Amino acid sequence: MRVSFPPPPGSAAAPQLGMTYEEVVEIVGGEGELSNTAGGGEYKIELYSWDGNGSVGSNANVTFTNGKVSGKAQLGLEASASS
């Protein structure tokens, strides 16, 4: 799903470490695509991807460990118009 991703990480509107998937979805305005999953039981890692609103191939990836944001990466994203 292509979303109008928020400003780069570090801004108040960007997904922050420790947030839940639901909180990230609320910020970016849409569900991500589950790209990869590992582990299980007490230790589960999930990687979600979103297509960005920037140049061709722009995207954002958010890693969740046990349901909380543990890492973020982005490529070619533009700040949303509301920033």
Residue pairs with C-beta under 8 A, 6 or more apart in sequence:
1 30
1 31
1 32
1 33
1 50
1 51
2 50
2 51
2 52
2 53
3 28
3 29
3 30
3 50
3 51
3 52
3 53
4 28
4 29
4 53
4 80
4 81
5 28
5 50
5 52
5 53
5 60
5 74
5 77
5 78
5 80
6 13
6 14
6 15
6 27
6 28
6 79
6 80
6 83
7 13
7 14
7 79
7 80
7 83
8 14
8 74
8 77
8 79
9 15
9 72
9 74
11 83
13 27
13 80
13 83
14 27
14 72
15 23
15 24
15 27
15 28
15 62
15 69
15 72
16 69
17 68
17 69
17 70
17 72
18 68
18 69
19 27
19 68
19 69
20 67
20 68
20 69
21 32
21 46
21 48
21 64
21 67
24 32
24 48
24 62
24 69
25 31
25 32
28 50
28 60
30 50
32 48
32 49
32 50
32 62
33 48
33 49
33 50
34 46
34 47
34 48
35 47
35 48
35 49
35 61
36 45
36 46
36 47
37 44
37 45
37 46
37 47
38 44
38 45
39 45
42 66
43 65
43 66
44 65
44 66
44 67
45 63
45 64
45 65
45 70
46 63
46 64
47 61
47 62
47 63
47 64
48 61
48 62
48 64
49 59
49 60
49 61
50 59
50 60
50 61
50 62
51 58
51 59
52 58
52 59
52 60
52 74
52 75
52 76
52 77
52 78
53 77
53 78
53 80
54 76
54 77
54 78
55 76
56 76
57 75
57 76
58 74
58 75
58 76
58 77
58 78
59 74
59 75
59 76
59 77
60 72
60 73
60 74
60 75
60 77
61 72
61 73
61 74
62 69
62 71
62 72
63 69
63 70
63 71
63 72
64 70
